[in-house]
């Protein structure tokens, strides 16, 4: 089989959806998504708060402005991270069964 006939066969097979590695790509991407979600769950379990700052004008006298950084905190329960980890494990197990 020369290159042109091989390429023609690959193009026609891909248009029909009959590529042998379609299932592998589908399960591999699902597994990767599950691993990514699992890692996010671990991070959410370890770090249960985020602090970010916004600038706020305190004094504004013409061309002179004094600003202050105001902290804002966002908290969540570690159980949210555990739930996300469970979801990641379920996705990994479902992709392994396919």
N, C-alpha and C positions, 0 to 999 in steps of 0.2 A: 504494500500500500504506500503510495507516494504521499507527499505532504499535502497536495491540493485535494486529493480524495479524503484524506484524514480530516482536513479542515472542514470540508463540505459535510462530512458525516457528523462532526462535532457541532456545527451550526444547526443542522437539521435536528439532531438529538436535543440540543438546548431549546430550540423552538417548541419541540414536543414536550419538553420537561422530563426527558428520560435519561438525564445524566446520572451515572452511578454514584457520584459524590454529593448529590443534592441532599440526601438524607443525612450524610455525615456533616455537611455544612450546617444544616438545620439543627441537629442535636449538639454540635460543637458550639454554635453561637448561643444556644439555650444554656449549655453548661457554663459558658463564659459569663453570661448574664447572671446566672445563679451564684457564681463565685464572686462577682462584683457586688451583688446584693448582700452576700454573706459578709464581705469585708466592710461594707457600709454599716451593717448591723453591729459588727465588733467595734467599730469606731463610735457609733452612737451609744453603745454600752459603756465604753471606757470614758468618753467625754460626754458628760451630761449637761453641759452648759456652753453657751457661746456668748462672748462679750464683744460688742462693737461700739464705736464712738461716733458721735455726730458733733459737728461744730455749731456753736450757738453764740450769737452776738450778745455780749454782756453790756458793753458801752459803745455808743456810736456818736462821736463828737466831730462832725464835719468829715475831715480827711483822716481822722484817727479812729480806728475801730479796735476794740478789744474783744477777743473771742475766747471761749472756753470749750474744752472738750467734755461732752456730757456722755457718760457711759450708759449703755443699754444692755440688759442681760436677757437672754432667752434660755429657759430651763426646760428640760424634759426628763421623763422617768427612764431609768435604765431598762424597764420592761419593754419600752418601745424598741430599743435595740435588740432585745432578746426576741421579740416578735419578728423583726426584720431578719434576724439570723435564721429563725425557723422557716420563714418564707424562702430564703436563699437555699436552705438545705432541701426543702420540698422541690424547688425548681431543679436542683442538681439531680435529685433522685428520679424525678419524672423524665429528665433528659437521658438518664442512664438506662431507663426501661425501654426507650424507643429503639 
